[in-house]
């Protein structure tokens, strides 16, 4: 914020003309106004780029001070300039990213979807542990868990010739046993 303050010191006093009354007002960009414009910019573009956007907004306000008609409050006018400048900055930044991506033939910030060898190995080891835990279940529980992997409860009940309530009970007990068995592995 210090850079913004020091760069804007020469803009402390500026004149704004109201077209309706043609009265000359003294308008200043004091520390409070600068901080307020910085806060508006910071909310829109983030803290990293807020100083640049705030400085640009204050310069625009200074250049276009004659367009302030007095129909609204001074802060409302300054807010519109700050927010429009910040949104324009974001649009410009987005366009430059898209242009860069189009020119270079690749997209920015594209993550590699392929798993690392370590992650693949860990997944394979986890699958082996789960398979072993399922194999150690009692057959009546194992059959329900395996059947439920690709069918709903009524289909599983029909396949195993048991009631839907029994499928629910056995599935619950099987999951509970698996949780206990796998908790010891973690």
SULSUL-V315677 format. One record per residue. N is the residue number from 0. SS is DSSP state (helix for helix, strand for strand, loop for the rest). BURIAL is + if it has 9 or more other ideal C-beta (glycine too) atoms within 8 Angstrom, else -. Layout:
BEGIN
n:N ss:SS burial:BURIAL
n:N ss:SS burial:BURIAL
END
This chain:
BEGIN
n:0 ss:loop burial:-
n:1 ss:helix burial:-
n:2 ss:helix burial:-
n:3 ss:helix burial:+
n:4 ss:helix burial:+
n:5 ss:helix burial:-
n:6 ss:helix burial:-
n:7 ss:loop burial:+
n:8 ss:helix burial:-
n:9 ss:helix burial:-
n:10 ss:helix burial:+
n:11 ss:loop burial:+
n:12 ss:strand burial:-
n:13 ss:strand burial:+
n:14 ss:strand burial:+
n:15 ss:strand burial:+
n:16 ss:strand burial:+
n:17 ss:loop burial:+
n:18 ss:loop burial:-
n:19 ss:loop burial:-
n:20 ss:loop burial:-
n:21 ss:loop burial:-
n:22 ss:loop burial:-
n:23 ss:strand burial:-
n:24 ss:strand burial:-
n:25 ss:strand burial:-
n:26 ss:strand burial:+
n:27 ss:strand burial:-
n:28 ss:loop burial:+
n:29 ss:loop burial:-
n:30 ss:helix burial:-
n:31 ss:helix burial:-
n:32 ss:helix burial:+
n:33 ss:helix burial:+
n:34 ss:helix burial:+
n:35 ss:helix burial:+
n:36 ss:helix burial:+
n:37 ss:helix burial:+
n:38 ss:helix burial:-
n:39 ss:helix burial:+
n:40 ss:helix burial:+
n:41 ss:helix burial:+
n:42 ss:helix burial:-
n:43 ss:helix burial:+
n:44 ss:helix burial:+
n:45 ss:loop burial:-
n:46 ss:helix burial:-
n:47 ss:helix burial:-
n:48 ss:helix burial:+
n:49 ss:helix burial:+
n:50 ss:helix burial:+
n:51 ss:helix burial:-
n:52 ss:helix burial:+
n:53 ss:helix burial:+
n:54 ss:helix burial:+
n:55 ss:helix burial:+
n:56 ss:helix burial:+
n:57 ss:helix burial:+
n:58 ss:helix burial:+
n:59 ss:helix burial:+
n:60 ss:helix burial:+
n:61 ss:helix burial:+
n:62 ss:helix burial:-
n:63 ss:loop burial:+
n:64 ss:helix burial:+
n:65 ss:helix burial:-
n:66 ss:helix burial:-
n:67 ss:loop burial:+
n:68 ss:loop burial:-
n:69 ss:loop burial:+
n:70 ss:loop burial:-
n:71 ss:loop burial:-
n:72 ss:loop burial:-
n:73 ss:helix burial:-
n:74 ss:helix burial:-
n:75 ss:helix burial:-
n:76 ss:helix burial:+
n:77 ss:helix burial:+
n:78 ss:helix burial:+
n:79 ss:helix burial:-
n:80 ss:helix burial:+
n:81 ss:helix burial:+
n:82 ss:helix burial:+
n:83 ss:helix burial:-
n:84 ss:helix burial:+
n:85 ss:helix burial:+
n:86 ss:helix burial:+
n:87 ss:helix burial:-
n:88 ss:helix burial:+
n:89 ss:helix burial:+
n:90 ss:helix burial:-
n:91 ss:helix burial:-
n:92 ss:helix burial:-
n:93 ss:helix burial:-
n:94 ss:helix burial:-
n:95 ss:helix burial:-
n:96 ss:helix burial:+
n:97 ss:helix burial:-
n:98 ss:helix burial:-
n:99 ss:helix burial:+
n:100 ss:helix burial:+
n:101 ss:helix burial:-
n:102 ss:helix burial:-
n:103 ss:helix burial:-
n:104 ss:loop burial:-
n:105 ss:loop burial:-
n:106 ss:loop burial:-
n:107 ss:loop burial:-
n:108 ss:loop burial:-
n:109 ss:loop burial:-
n:110 ss:loop burial:-
n:111 ss:loop burial:-
n:112 ss:loop burial:-
n:113 ss:loop burial:-
n:114 ss:loop burial:-
n:115 ss:loop burial:-
n:116 ss:helix burial:-
n:117 ss:helix burial:-
n:118 ss:helix burial:-
n:119 ss:helix burial:+
n:120 ss:helix burial:-
n:121 ss:helix burial:-
n:122 ss:helix burial:+
n:123 ss:helix burial:-
n:124 ss:helix burial:-
n:125 ss:helix burial:-
n:126 ss:helix burial:-
n:127 ss:helix burial:-
n:128 ss:helix burial:+
n:129 ss:helix burial:+
n:130 ss:helix burial:-
n:131 ss:helix burial:-
n:132 ss:helix burial:+
n:133 ss:helix burial:+
n:134 ss:helix burial:-
n:135 ss:loop burial:-
n:136 ss:loop burial:+
n:137 ss:loop burial:-
n:138 ss:helix burial:-
n:139 ss:helix burial:-
n:140 ss:helix burial:+
n:141 ss:helix burial:+
n:142 ss:helix burial:+
n:143 ss:helix burial:+
n:144 ss:helix burial:+
n:145 ss:helix burial:-
n:146 ss:helix burial:+
n:147 ss:helix burial:+
n:148 ss:loop burial:-
n:149 ss:loop burial:-
n:150 ss:loop burial:-
n:151 ss:loop burial:-
n:152 ss:helix burial:+
n:153 ss:helix burial:-
n:154 ss:helix burial:+
n:155 ss:helix burial:+
n:156 ss:helix burial:+
n:157 ss:helix burial:-
n:158 ss:helix burial:-
n:159 ss:helix burial:+
n:160 ss:loop burial:-
n:161 ss:loop burial:-
n:162 ss:loop burial:-
n:163 ss:helix burial:-
n:164 ss:helix burial:-
n:165 ss:helix burial:+
n:166 ss:helix burial:+
n:167 ss:helix burial:+
n:168 ss:helix burial:-
n:169 ss:helix burial:+
n:170 ss:helix burial:+
n:171 ss:helix burial:-
n:172 ss:helix burial:+
n:173 ss:helix burial:+
n:174 ss:helix burial:+
n:175 ss:helix burial:-
n:176 ss:helix burial:+
n:177 ss:helix burial:+
n:178 ss:helix burial:-
n:179 ss:helix burial:-
n:180 ss:helix burial:+
n:181 ss:helix burial:+
n:182 ss:helix burial:-
n:183 ss:loop burial:-
n:184 ss:loop burial:-
n:185 ss:loop burial:-
END
